[in-house]
Amino acid sequence: MQDVQPKAMTVTELNKYVKDMLDSSEILQNVLIKGELSNFKLHYTGHMYFTLKDKSSLIKGVMFKTYAGNLKFKPEDGMSVIIYGSVSVFERDGIYQIYAKDMMLDGIGALYAEFEKLKTKLQAQGMFDETHKKAIPHYVETVGVISSKTGSVIQDILNVSKRRNPNIHIKLFASAVQGEGAKEQIAHGIELFNRLKNVDVIILARGGGSLEDLWPFNEEMVANAIYNSEIPVISAVGHETDFSISDFVADLRAPTPSAAAELAVFDVADTKWKIQNYSNSLRVLLNKKLEITKNRYKSVLSTKPFTQPLSSVQDKYQIIDNLVKELKYNFEKVYNNNKTKFIEVTSILDSISPLKTLQRGYVIVANKDGRTIRSVKQLNVEDIVNVNFVDGNRNMKVI
């Protein structure tokens, strides 16, 4: 007999068969399942995509906009929930997943609760305060990166950094970014860069992931290393919607590793353009200032002190001549007035002068003390008196 070969199924046929099997299960079409949300994404269409997991397993899930609009809360990574829905296969990818029709909170997941507890503790200690945060240097020469040595993260940082500044130096501290030992390696990398002081800024970087994947960046050991770093630290952990403790403690948070490189490395081309622009502006201002100065110089040269420099001196000469004439006139006037008064006073004095009396033959008799004797009663015999004549005086004795 000739062997009969079984007919081979196509992948599509297999996936459709499995889907039909699952769709025909009454249990799987009305299932309640609880677990922790992870990798939650709200699509711009309104559909929700997520992973539901427990300690040992996980399952992909989707909640379409029709059902998502009825939720009374906003789902987030780390939440513990109970989902009502059906289990089926997405034929294209051959992946079975849960199609959620409703979702209820079942308490907050253990990791999320631990995250909030540590966040509250560190915030109370002032580790998130803006006053402690250091400014990122504007002109950085060397960047220290703490990340995995494989994967797209370090390549994105290198590409962005070299595009902005071809002369930038990147020093990579290869570290595990998830799993056992990651927190110790990350903290050691920060401490090593600070001890060597060989970089201007430190970037902590890793791609997106679940709350559990990002957990090393939520460890208190890493938070303390960032807080105690003397070198500014940029945290670029996960996607833009992901937040970790390192984001709150770091001096600056970047939404992605590429954005961290943009923030840390200055753009040489942009800087050159600014310098050129400043140079052109300065040149214009200097030319304008020079033109103003020239106009002022010409204006000054056209003034009278420069066109007729002796005019002012000559005016002063004339003023001085007038003052001298006036002074001379006043002096002569005062002199003549005083001379006339002098002659008048002299005439009066001369008319009452004793000399005039002596010229008429009279004499003036004075005692030995020089006092004029006006009466014979002032004389005694033998007194010596001084007799003043017009041409001299003689001592005489009274007899």
Beta strands, then each sheet from edge to edge (+ up, - down):
strand 1: 31-42
strand 2: 48-53
strand 3: 58-63
strand 4: 79-90
strand 5: 95-108
strand 6: 142-147
strand 7: 169-174
strand 8: 201-206
strand 9: 233-237
strand 10: 252-253
strand 11: 364-366
strand 12: 384-389
strand 13: 392-397
sheet 1: 1+ 2- 3+ 5+ 4- 1+
sheet 2: 7+ 6+ 8+ 9+ 10+
sheet 3: 11+ 12- 13+
end
